[in-house]
Structures are given as C-alpha cells and as structure tokens.
Amino acid sequence: MEKIRIPGLKTAIKNPLEGADLYTYEGPIEGVDGFLHGTHGFKQQKENYEKLQLSLHEFGIQLNWIIVGVKSRHRGHSSFQFLANDETKQFFWRKYESDALGSGQNWIYVCGKKYKLTRWLDSTPNERYSILQQTNFIIPSEQE
C-alpha cells in the first residue's frame, strides 16, 4: 500500500489502511463510524478530538477528512491508526499504534512540522498562534 505524503514533511508516513482487517474508513470525519461516538477503540481519542477541534476553531481551522484503519493484534486486542486533516492540508493529526501493547504515537503536523498532540493541547491560544506563524500556516480567520 502506498505511503501518504504530508506537504512539507520530508518522509512519507504509513497509510492507516495498511494491514487493517477489522475496520477501514476514508471520508468526511463526521461519517466515520465510532469516532465521534467512542466505539472501535476511538473512545480514548474522543476527548482529544473534541479539545483539538475546539482549539482549532479559534483560528478558523477544522479537521474535516480522516483515514482510519483498525487491525487485530494478539490475544483479542486491536490497534488503530488514523490520519485526519483540515481542508487546506496544512494541519494533520496522526494517531499510530504498533502491534506492541501500550505503543502509540499521537502527533500533529503543521505545514510539515511535527509536534506532540499534548504540546498543542497544553498550549495557550497565544502559543498555538505562535506555532502557526512559525510554520507559515495560512490562518483562515486572518484571510477574511
């Protein structure tokens, strides 16, 4: 399966659909079964999703597209990965879990620069604005 290129990132990332055998979805974020309702293992990410959307809203940014893959692991466990992005493809949110229990990465990419999701969520609005400016993000709320 082809890797996914994030604009501004030097290397491509693994496609969340690769190896998925329990659940796959690609489309509008509102349509993904379980993401907004806390099923398919997304329950842990629902709070992050809500916080992230709220923090992006103040800049006129909204995640609107997602690619999701859930695959079976040993002993009845599953791992899931997804990649969500905004309409301009300047802002991405990636969750990746490997086959090892307890593994996982939760990153955002702003114009190709990678940050831990927790750093973004723990930042003040002024600190987030600074991140957007440093990465040359074109802020929709400033374009009006």
Contacts in CASP RR format, 6 or more apart in sequence:
PFRMAT RR
TARGET T0000
AUTHOR 0000-0000-0000
METHOD contacts of the structure
MODEL  1
MEKIRIPGLKTAIKNPLEGADLYTYEGPIEGVDGFLHGTHGFKQQKENYE
KLQLSLHEFGIQLNWIIVGVKSRHRGHSSFQFLANDETKQFFWRKYESDA
LGSGQNWIYVCGKKYKLTRWLDSTPNERYSILQQTNFIIPSEQE
1 15 0 8 1.000
1 17 0 8 1.000
1 18 0 8 1.000
1 19 0 8 1.000
2 15 0 8 1.000
3 12 0 8 1.000
3 13 0 8 1.000
3 14 0 8 1.000
3 15 0 8 1.000
4 12 0 8 1.000
4 13 0 8 1.000
4 14 0 8 1.000
4 15 0 8 1.000
4 67 0 8 1.000
4 83 0 8 1.000
5 12 0 8 1.000
6 12 0 8 1.000
6 13 0 8 1.000
6 89 0 8 1.000
6 92 0 8 1.000
6 109 0 8 1.000
6 112 0 8 1.000
7 89 0 8 1.000
7 90 0 8 1.000
7 111 0 8 1.000
7 112 0 8 1.000
8 111 0 8 1.000
8 112 0 8 1.000
9 109 0 8 1.000
9 112 0 8 1.000
9 114 0 8 1.000
13 83 0 8 1.000
13 94 0 8 1.000
14 81 0 8 1.000
14 96 0 8 1.000
15 67 0 8 1.000
16 67 0 8 1.000
16 68 0 8 1.000
16 69 0 8 1.000
16 81 0 8 1.000
16 82 0 8 1.000
16 83 0 8 1.000
16 96 0 8 1.000
17 24 0 8 1.000
17 26 0 8 1.000
17 67 0 8 1.000
17 68 0 8 1.000
17 69 0 8 1.000
19 69 0 8 1.000
19 71 0 8 1.000
20 68 0 8 1.000
20 69 0 8 1.000
20 70 0 8 1.000
20 71 0 8 1.000
21 71 0 8 1.000
21 72 0 8 1.000
22 40 0 8 1.000
22 69 0 8 1.000
22 70 0 8 1.000
22 71 0 8 1.000
22 72 0 8 1.000
22 78 0 8 1.000
23 33 0 8 1.000
23 40 0 8 1.000
23 68 0 8 1.000
23 69 0 8 1.000
23 70 0 8 1.000
23 80 0 8 1.000
24 68 0 8 1.000
24 69 0 8 1.000
24 70 0 8 1.000
25 31 0 8 1.000
25 32 0 8 1.000
25 33 0 8 1.000
25 66 0 8 1.000
25 67 0 8 1.000
25 68 0 8 1.000
25 69 0 8 1.000
26 66 0 8 1.000
26 67 0 8 1.000
26 68 0 8 1.000
27 65 0 8 1.000
27 66 0 8 1.000
27 67 0 8 1.000
28 64 0 8 1.000
28 65 0 8 1.000
28 66 0 8 1.000
29 35 0 8 1.000
29 36 0 8 1.000
29 63 0 8 1.000
29 64 0 8 1.000
29 65 0 8 1.000
29 66 0 8 1.000
29 84 0 8 1.000
30 36 0 8 1.000
32 66 0 8 1.000
32 68 0 8 1.000
33 39 0 8 1.000
33 40 0 8 1.000
34 40 0 8 1.000
34 42 0 8 1.000
35 42 0 8 1.000
35 45 0 8 1.000
35 46 0 8 1.000
35 49 0 8 1.000
35 66 0 8 1.000
35 68 0 8 1.000
35 82 0 8 1.000
36 46 0 8 1.000
36 49 0 8 1.000
37 46 0 8 1.000
38 46 0 8 1.000
40 68 0 8 1.000
40 70 0 8 1.000
40 80 0 8 1.000
41 70 0 8 1.000
41 78 0 8 1.000
41 80 0 8 1.000
42 80 0 8 1.000
45 95 0 8 1.000
48 106 0 8 1.000
48 117 0 8 1.000
48 121 0 8 1.000
49 63 0 8 1.000
51 121 0 8 1.000
52 63 0 8 1.000
52 93 0 8 1.000
52 108 0 8 1.000
52 117 0 8 1.000
52 120 0 8 1.000
52 121 0 8 1.000
53 62 0 8 1.000
53 63 0 8 1.000
55 120 0 8 1.000
55 121 0 8 1.000
55 125 0 8 1.000
55 128 0 8 1.000
56 62 0 8 1.000
56 63 0 8 1.000
56 86 0 8 1.000
56 91 0 8 1.000
58 125 0 8 1.000
58 141 0 8 1.000
59 128 0 8 1.000
59 129 0 8 1.000
59 132 0 8 1.000
59 139 0 8 1.000
59 140 0 8 1.000
59 141 0 8 1.000
60 139 0 8 1.000
60 140 0 8 1.000
60 141 0 8 1.000
61 86 0 8 1.000
61 91 0 8 1.000
61 139 0 8 1.000
61 140 0 8 1.000
62 86 0 8 1.000
62 87 0 8 1.000
63 84 0 8 1.000
63 85 0 8 1.000
63 86 0 8 1.000
63 91 0 8 1.000
63 93 0 8 1.000
64 85 0 8 1.000
64 86 0 8 1.000
64 87 0 8 1.000
65 84 0 8 1.000
65 85 0 8 1.000
65 87 0 8 1.000
66 82 0 8 1.000
66 83 0 8 1.000
66 84 0 8 1.000
66 85 0 8 1.000
67 82 0 8 1.000
67 83 0 8 1.000
67 84 0 8 1.000
68 80 0 8 1.000
68 81 0 8 1.000
68 82 0 8 1.000
69 80 0 8 1.000
69 81 0 8 1.000
69 82 0 8 1.000
70 78 0 8 1.000
70 79 0 8 1.000
70 80 0 8 1.000
71 78 0 8 1.000
71 79 0 8 1.000
71 80 0 8 1.000
72 78 0 8 1.000
73 79 0 8 1.000
73 99 0 8 1.000
73 101 0 8 1.000
74 99 0 8 1.000
77 101 0 8 1.000
79 97 0 8 1.000
79 98 0 8 1.000
79 99 0 8 1.000
79 103 0 8 1.000
80 95 0 8 1.000
80 97 0 8 1.000
81 94 0 8 1.000
81 95 0 8 1.000
81 96 0 8 1.000
81 97 0 8 1.000
82 93 0 8 1.000
82 94 0 8 1.000
82 95 0 8 1.000
83 92 0 8 1.000
83 93 0 8 1.000
83 94 0 8 1.000
84 92 0 8 1.000
84 93 0 8 1.000
84 94 0 8 1.000
85 91 0 8 1.000
85 92 0 8 1.000
85 93 0 8 1.000
86 92 0 8 1.000
88 138 0 8 1.000
88 140 0 8 1.000
90 110 0 8 1.000
90 111 0 8 1.000
90 137 0 8 1.000
90 138 0 8 1.000
91 108 0 8 1.000
91 109 0 8 1.000
91 110 0 8 1.000
91 137 0 8 1.000
92 108 0 8 1.000
92 109 0 8 1.000
92 112 0 8 1.000
93 107 0 8 1.000
93 108 0 8 1.000
93 109 0 8 1.000
93 117 0 8 1.000
94 105 0 8 1.000
94 106 0 8 1.000
94 107 0 8 1.000
94 108 0 8 1.000
94 109 0 8 1.000
95 104 0 8 1.000
95 105 0 8 1.000
95 106 0 8 1.000
96 104 0 8 1.000
96 105 0 8 1.000
96 107 0 8 1.000
97 103 0 8 1.000
97 104 0 8 1.000
97 105 0 8 1.000
98 104 0 8 1.000
106 116 0 8 1.000
106 117 0 8 1.000
106 118 0 8 1.000
107 114 0 8 1.000
107 115 0 8 1.000
107 116 0 8 1.000
107 117 0 8 1.000
108 114 0 8 1.000
108 115 0 8 1.000
108 116 0 8 1.000
108 117 0 8 1.000
108 120 0 8 1.000
109 115 0 8 1.000
110 131 0 8 1.000
110 132 0 8 1.000
110 135 0 8 1.000
110 137 0 8 1.000
111 135 0 8 1.000
111 136 0 8 1.000
111 137 0 8 1.000
112 135 0 8 1.000
113 134 0 8 1.000
113 135 0 8 1.000
115 131 0 8 1.000
120 128 0 8 1.000
120 131 0 8 1.000
123 131 0 8 1.000
131 137 0 8 1.000
132 139 0 8 1.000
END
